[in-house]
């Protein structure tokens, strides 16, 4: 394969590298950075192309297994070989099952990661909406406070004007009372001293 791991890492985002690795059967859990992931991909592709290369043909001669009896060292050896083959198959099956489970776990982790990213985005949108709502509420409160302030000022002006009017009316009443008292005094003088 041409190119280095650094070039592969530089030319692809991590998600694409993870998808390539998944297609090649590489587990991505535990691979910390993009370059390490790219190295694993290059190695897997080289191994895959080596397997695809034609192998030289080797003549296989039929082997004749000697007939062993049911007793003796050779019989025990043959029995042990058979048990070892059965165990080897069992180990291979367990390994296959384990690898399949790792792949399923990696897919589940990827889905969980995607779900977390979506939740983070949804939370960010909700926070932005809340911030806009708070700003709008603050603006509305400021506008209402301005209107209320103007109303208080108008009431204060009206109240001050009314107080002046009342003071003028009281002064007129006081003046009228003084005049009335003077008239009464004159009337009394005229009545008695006439």
Secondary structure in CASP SS format (residue, H / E / C, confidence):
PFRMAT SS
TARGET T0000
AUTHOR 0000-0000-0000
METHOD secondary structure of the structure
MODEL  1
X C 1.00
X C 1.00
X C 1.00
X C 1.00
X H 1.00
X H 1.00
X H 1.00
X H 1.00
X H 1.00
X H 1.00
X H 1.00
X C 1.00
X C 1.00
X H 1.00
X H 1.00
X H 1.00
X H 1.00
X H 1.00
X H 1.00
X H 1.00
X H 1.00
X H 1.00
X H 1.00
X C 1.00
X C 1.00
X C 1.00
X C 1.00
X C 1.00
X C 1.00
X C 1.00
X C 1.00
X C 1.00
X C 1.00
X H 1.00
X H 1.00
X H 1.00
X H 1.00
X H 1.00
X H 1.00
X H 1.00
X H 1.00
X H 1.00
X H 1.00
X H 1.00
X H 1.00
X H 1.00
X H 1.00
X H 1.00
X H 1.00
X H 1.00
X H 1.00
X H 1.00
X C 1.00
X C 1.00
X C 1.00
X C 1.00
X C 1.00
X C 1.00
X C 1.00
X C 1.00
X C 1.00
X C 1.00
X C 1.00
X C 1.00
X C 1.00
X C 1.00
X C 1.00
X C 1.00
X C 1.00
X C 1.00
X C 1.00
X C 1.00
X H 1.00
X H 1.00
X H 1.00
X H 1.00
X H 1.00
X H 1.00
X H 1.00
X H 1.00
X H 1.00
X H 1.00
X H 1.00
X H 1.00
X H 1.00
X H 1.00
X H 1.00
X H 1.00
X H 1.00
X H 1.00
X H 1.00
X H 1.00
X H 1.00
X H 1.00
X H 1.00
X H 1.00
X H 1.00
X H 1.00
X H 1.00
X H 1.00
X H 1.00
X H 1.00
X H 1.00
X H 1.00
X H 1.00
X H 1.00
X H 1.00
X H 1.00
X H 1.00
X H 1.00
X H 1.00
X H 1.00
X H 1.00
X H 1.00
X H 1.00
X H 1.00
X H 1.00
X H 1.00
X H 1.00
X H 1.00
X H 1.00
X H 1.00
X H 1.00
X H 1.00
X H 1.00
X H 1.00
X H 1.00
X H 1.00
X H 1.00
X H 1.00
X H 1.00
X H 1.00
X H 1.00
X H 1.00
X H 1.00
X H 1.00
X H 1.00
X H 1.00
X H 1.00
X H 1.00
X H 1.00
X H 1.00
X H 1.00
X H 1.00
X H 1.00
X H 1.00
X H 1.00
X H 1.00
X H 1.00
X H 1.00
X H 1.00
X H 1.00
X H 1.00
X H 1.00
X H 1.00
X H 1.00
X H 1.00
X H 1.00
X H 1.00
X H 1.00
X H 1.00
X H 1.00
X H 1.00
X H 1.00
X H 1.00
X H 1.00
X H 1.00
X H 1.00
X H 1.00
X H 1.00
X H 1.00
X H 1.00
X H 1.00
X H 1.00
X H 1.00
X H 1.00
X H 1.00
X H 1.00
X H 1.00
X H 1.00
X H 1.00
X H 1.00
X H 1.00
X H 1.00
X H 1.00
X H 1.00
X H 1.00
X H 1.00
X H 1.00
X H 1.00
X H 1.00
X H 1.00
X H 1.00
X C 1.00
END
